[in-house]
Amino acid sequence: MLKNKFNFLFSLSGLLTLLACLPVLALIWTALQGDSEIWGHLLRYVIPHTLAETGILLLGVGILTILIGTGSAWIVTAYQFRGRAFLDWALLLPLAVPTYIIAYSYIDILHPIGPVQSILRDGFNLELQQFWFPNIRTVWGGIFLLSFVLYPYVYLSTRAMFLMQSASLIEVARTLGLKPDQVFLRVAIPLARPAIAVGTSLVLMETINDIGATEFLGIKTLTLSIYSTWTNQSDLASAAQIAIFMLMIITLLVLVERLGRRKQRYMNSAQRSRLMPAQSVKGLKALVLLGVGLIPVCIGFLIPTSHLLVESYKRIQYAGFSDFLLQASINTLILASLATIVTILIGFFIVSAARFSKHNWFSRIASLGYAIPGTVLAIGLMLALGKIDRAIADFLEFKLGIHTGLLFLGTSFTLIYAYAVRFLAISVGGIESGYNRIHGVFDDAARNLGQNNFALLWRVHLPLLRPAIISAALLIFVDCMKELPATLLLRPLNMETLATQLYAEASRGTYEDGAVAALLIVLVGLIPVILLAKLGKTTR
């Protein structure tokens, strides 16, 4: 009986993993069945230009986030100065600002009739035609803006690695005559390379997934090509072929990064070592360090958030809180809540099955969805669920005479499905980290008391996993609220979320109407940032 129950849990885990992989399988199948002439046209006229712009964007964002994130992490770990404690958690604040919101904000701020150019023209007494100002709507503007909102991924992982580095290594380097900047470049950076690589890979995944910021800034990326091919040309097969090409690039990037670290080994002494001491600095040097550390906080969070606050206040004071925005807020809360519950449950079953079977390959496969851009995932779901819809409709019509139409596509079910696949890695990773803190002694004790696996899950594991589940649920909820590409393609007709409402307002050029939606997304996004800041303090 116990074996049958375990087999059921293991089979359920396998089924859920298969459902998580279904969009990619459908995408591959459709791309292989596509027209070779269309693929030839894409290779000649579409992919080269978009691939070049995507490559420049990824390279630029990768380099700049490494510089900002690594430099910021070194400042708050290697030096002790007044304001360091504030800077330590303030550097996480840009995480609350989605990429499309920072682009939306700066387009309005730096617009020819926006506040910055208006003040400069008034100050120099120039006319609009006489004044030249750098255009933010370029690939270089995209690199600049995306880097200042995505660098916390590198900052978080690198700061943790710097904190773990042994003080003896730093002291030996200083004894050998290395200056502080040489210690940073020749000792700290090589040891932190794995953390930098992990953080940068997350940055690149977020960059290639973006669709709102790149469209606002006029950057023609592969992701934007997929979206425009489907929405403007109604050519799903071509969109699938571009999506598969982009998946191949993502897979290649991941393989190159892992192969580059394959022969590298990074380890500390088995004995507990002293942490790297922070060098106390005062006076002008302390002021400079604080100022340098505040630059990314100001550009990535304070300036856009302050602008959104001012514009939201003006809009609400003039027209109140619109009914459309209220409905979008309700839709967002409902969809994000349902998707969070579903994603947590799926992650719990998959990780629990891995706990009992001692094999975690289901959880590894199911976590791959986070590396799939939302646009690619949406196209794959359209293809898979479209075939299922047609099969069910044909069966019911011919066998029972019932006309059902579409059962899945165009419904909230499809959108929740996409959210669950996209963010299942957060659920699996969070619950796995919780399970790592539950010693096997608890399982043995429960079984000695006559408890089966399901009783063990419900009465022992679930209460102990509650903190990890809550943390993962909050992260998933906020990510669902911010998700734009999949929501644009899969949302039901006449349904808007805060993200799509903002996208629509920005596309129409009515930036003041989208400011309130943008501000709400940023404020909710502060929740995981506060949790991460508290977690960082408890792990020191």
JOWOHU-V849938 format. One record per backbone hydrogen bond with DSSP energy under -0.5 kcal/mol. NH is the residue of the N-H (numbers start at 1). CO is the residue of the C=O. E is the energy in kcal/mol with one decimal. If there is no record, write none. Layout:
[[NH/CO/E] [NH/CO/E]]
This chain:
[[5/1/-2.0] [6/2/-2.1] [7/3/-2.6] [8/4/-2.1] [9/5/-2.0] [10/6/-2.6] [11/7/-2.7] [12/8/-2.6] [13/9/-2.1] [14/10/-2.1] [15/11/-2.4] [16/12/-2.5] [17/13/-2.0] [18/14/-2.1] [19/15/-2.3] [20/16/-1.8] [21/17/-1.4] [22/18/-1.0] [25/21/-2.1] [26/22/-2.5] [27/23/-2.1] [28/24/-2.4] [29/25/-2.2] [30/26/-2.4] [31/27/-2.3] [32/28/-2.0] [33/29/-1.2] [34/30/-0.5] [34/31/-0.8] [39/35/-1.9] [40/36/-2.2] [41/37/-2.2] [42/38/-2.5] [43/39/-2.4] [44/40/-1.6] [45/41/-2.7] [46/41/-0.6] [46/42/-1.4] [47/42/-3.1] [50/46/-1.9] [51/47/-3.3] [52/48/-2.0] [53/49/-2.2] [54/50/-2.5] [55/51/-2.7] [56/52/-2.4] [57/53/-2.4] [58/54/-2.8] [59/55/-2.7] [60/56/-2.7] [61/57/-2.7] [62/58/-2.5] [63/59/-2.4] [64/60/-2.5] [65/61/-2.5] [66/62/-1.7] [67/63/-2.1] [68/64/-2.6] [69/65/-2.9] [70/66/-2.2] [71/67/-1.8] [72/68/-2.4] [73/69/-2.2] [74/70/-2.2] [75/71/-2.0] [76/72/-1.9] [77/73/-0.9] [78/74/-2.8] [79/75/-1.0] [80/279/-3.0] [81/79/-0.5] [84/81/-2.1] [87/83/-2.3] [88/84/-2.2] [89/85/-1.0] [90/86/-2.4] [91/87/-1.8] [92/89/-1.5] [93/90/-1.6] [95/92/-2.0] [96/93/-2.3] [97/94/-1.6] [98/96/-0.7] [101/98/-0.7] [102/98/-1.8] [103/99/-1.9] [104/100/-1.9] [105/101/-2.7] [106/102/-2.3] [107/103/-2.1] [108/104/-1.4] [109/105/-2.5] [110/106/-2.8] [111/108/-0.6] [114/111/-2.6] [116/109/-1.5] [118/114/-1.9] [119/115/-2.1] [120/116/-2.2] [121/117/-2.6] [122/118/-2.3] [123/119/-2.3] [124/120/-2.1] [125/121/-0.8] [126/121/-2.1] [130/127/-0.6] [131/127/-0.6] [131/128/-0.7] [132/130/-0.5] [136/134/-0.6] [138/136/-2.0] [142/138/-2.1] [143/139/-2.2] [144/140/-2.1] [145/141/-2.5] [146/142/-2.6] [147/143/-1.8] [148/144/-1.4] [149/145/-0.6] [149/146/-0.9] [150/146/-1.6] [151/147/-1.5] [153/150/-1.7] [154/151/-0.9] [155/151/-2.5] [156/152/-3.0] [157/153/-1.4] [158/154/-2.4] [159/155/-2.5] [160/156/-1.9] [161/157/-1.6] [162/158/-2.6] [163/159/-2.3] [164/160/-1.2] [165/161/-0.9] [165/162/-0.7] [167/274/-3.0] [169/166/-0.5] [170/166/-1.1] [171/167/-2.6] [172/168/-2.5] [173/169/-1.9] [174/170/-2.2] [175/171/-2.3] [176/172/-1.8] [177/174/-1.5] [178/173/-2.0] [183/179/-2.6] [184/180/-2.0] [185/181/-2.0] [186/182/-3.0] [187/183/-1.6] [188/183/-2.5] [189/184/-2.2] [191/187/-1.7] [192/188/-1.7] [193/190/-0.9] [196/192/-2.4] [197/193/-2.6] [198/194/-2.3] [199/195/-2.5] [200/196/-2.6] [201/197/-2.2] [202/198/-1.7] [203/199/-1.9] [204/200/-2.6] [205/201/-2.0] [206/202/-2.3] [207/203/-2.4] [208/204/-2.6] [209/205/-1.4] [210/206/-0.9] [210/207/-0.6] [215/211/-1.6] [216/212/-2.6] [217/213/-2.2] [218/215/-0.9] [219/214/-3.1] [220/218/-0.6] [221/219/-1.2] [225/221/-1.9] [226/222/-2.1] [227/223/-1.9] [228/224/-2.7] [229/225/-2.5] [230/226/-1.7] [231/227/-2.8] [232/228/-2.3] [233/228/-0.9] [233/229/-0.5] [234/230/-0.8] [235/229/-1.9] [236/234/-0.8] [239/235/-1.8] [240/236/-2.3] [241/237/-1.9] [242/238/-2.3] [243/239/-2.3] [244/240/-2.3] [245/241/-2.0] [246/242/-2.2] [247/243/-2.4] [248/244/-2.1] [249/245/-1.5] [250/246/-2.4] [251/247/-2.6] [252/248/-2.2] [253/249/-2.5] [254/250/-2.3] [255/251/-2.4] [256/252/-2.7] [257/253/-2.3] [258/254/-2.2] [259/255/-2.8] [260/256/-2.0] [261/257/-0.8] [261/258/-0.5] [262/259/-0.9] [264/261/-0.9] [276/165/-1.1] [279/78/-3.2] [281/80/-2.5] [285/282/-0.8] [286/282/-0.6] [287/283/-1.9] [288/284/-2.5] [289/285/-2.4] [290/286/-2.3] [291/287/-2.4] [292/288/-2.8] [293/289/-2.3] [294/290/-1.7] [295/291/-1.0] [295/292/-0.6] [296/292/-0.6] [297/293/-0.6] [298/294/-2.7] [299/295/-2.6] [300/296/-2.5] [301/297/-1.7] [302/297/-2.0] [303/298/-2.8] [305/301/-2.5] [306/302/-2.4] [307/303/-2.1] [308/304/-2.3] [309/305/-2.3] [310/306/-2.3] [311/307/-2.6] [312/308/-2.6] [313/309/-2.3] [314/310/-2.2] [315/311/-2.4] [316/312/-2.9] [317/313/-2.4] [318/314/-1.9] [319/315/-3.2] [320/315/-0.6] [320/316/-1.9] [322/320/-0.8] [326/322/-1.9] [327/323/-2.5] [328/324/-2.2] [329/325/-2.2] [330/326/-2.2] [331/327/-2.7] [332/328/-2.3] [333/329/-2.3] [334/330/-2.4] [335/331/-2.6] [336/332/-2.6] [337/333/-2.1] [338/334/-2.6] [339/335/-2.6] [340/336/-2.1] [341/337/-2.2] [342/338/-2.4] [343/339/-2.6] [344/340/-2.4] [345/341/-2.3] [346/342/-2.4] [347/343/-2.4] [348/344/-2.5] [349/345/-2.3] [350/346/-2.4] [351/347/-2.5] [352/348/-2.2] [353/349/-2.2] [354/350/-1.8] [355/351/-2.0] [356/352/-1.9] [357/353/-2.3] [358/354/-1.7] [364/360/-1.7] [365/361/-2.2] [366/362/-2.6] [367/363/-1.2] [368/365/-1.5] [369/366/-0.8] [370/367/-1.3] [371/368/-1.5] [372/369/-1.3] [373/371/-0.6] [377/373/-2.5] [378/374/-2.3] [379/375/-2.2] [380/376/-2.3] [381/377/-2.3] [382/378/-2.4] [383/379/-2.1] [384/380/-2.5] [385/381/-2.8] [386/382/-1.7] [387/383/-1.7] [388/384/-1.8] [389/385/-3.0] [390/386/-2.3] [391/387/-2.2] [392/388/-2.5] [393/389/-2.6] [394/390/-2.5] [395/391/-2.1] [396/392/-2.6] [397/393/-2.2] [398/394/-2.5] [399/395/-2.4] [400/396/-1.5] [401/396/-0.8] [401/397/-0.6] [402/396/-2.0] [404/402/-0.8] [411/408/-1.4] [414/408/-0.7] [414/411/-0.5] [415/411/-1.0] [416/412/-2.6] [417/413/-2.5] [418/414/-2.3] [419/415/-2.4] [420/416/-2.5] [421/417/-2.3] [422/418/-2.6] [423/419/-2.4] [424/420/-0.5] [424/421/-0.6] [426/423/-0.7] [427/423/-1.3] [428/424/-3.0] [429/425/-2.8] [430/426/-2.4] [431/427/-2.4] [432/428/-2.5] [433/429/-2.1] [434/430/-1.6] [435/431/-2.5] [436/432/-2.0] [437/433/-0.5] [437/434/-1.0] [438/435/-1.7] [439/437/-0.8] [442/439/-1.5] [443/439/-0.6] [444/440/-2.2] [445/441/-2.6] [446/442/-2.1] [447/443/-2.3] [448/444/-2.2] [449/445/-1.1] [450/447/-1.8] [451/446/-2.2] [456/452/-2.5] [457/453/-2.4] [458/454/-2.4] [459/455/-2.8] [460/456/-1.6] [461/456/-2.5] [462/457/-2.8] [464/460/-1.5] [465/461/-2.3] [466/462/-0.6] [466/463/-0.7] [469/465/-2.7] [470/466/-2.6] [471/467/-2.2] [472/468/-2.4] [473/469/-2.7] [474/470/-2.2] [475/471/-1.9] [476/472/-2.5] [477/473/-2.6] [478/474/-2.2] [479/475/-2.2] [480/476/-2.5] [481/477/-1.9] [482/478/-1.8] [483/479/-1.6] [488/484/-2.6] [489/485/-1.5] [490/486/-2.2] [491/487/-1.8] [495/492/-1.6] [496/494/-0.5] [498/328/-0.6] [501/497/-2.7] [502/498/-2.2] [503/499/-2.2] [504/500/-2.4] [505/501/-2.3] [506/502/-2.6] [507/503/-2.2] [508/504/-1.7] [509/505/-0.7] [509/506/-0.6] [510/505/-2.0] [511/509/-1.4] [513/510/-0.8] [514/510/-1.0] [515/511/-0.9] [518/514/-2.3] [519/515/-2.5] [520/516/-2.2] [521/517/-2.0] [522/518/-2.2] [523/519/-2.6] [524/520/-2.2] [525/521/-2.1] [526/522/-0.8] [526/523/-0.7] [527/524/-1.6] [529/525/-0.8] [530/526/-2.5] [531/527/-1.9] [532/528/-2.6] [533/529/-2.3] [534/530/-2.2] [535/531/-2.6] [536/532/-2.4] [537/533/-1.4] [538/534/-1.9] [539/535/-1.5] [540/537/-0.8]]
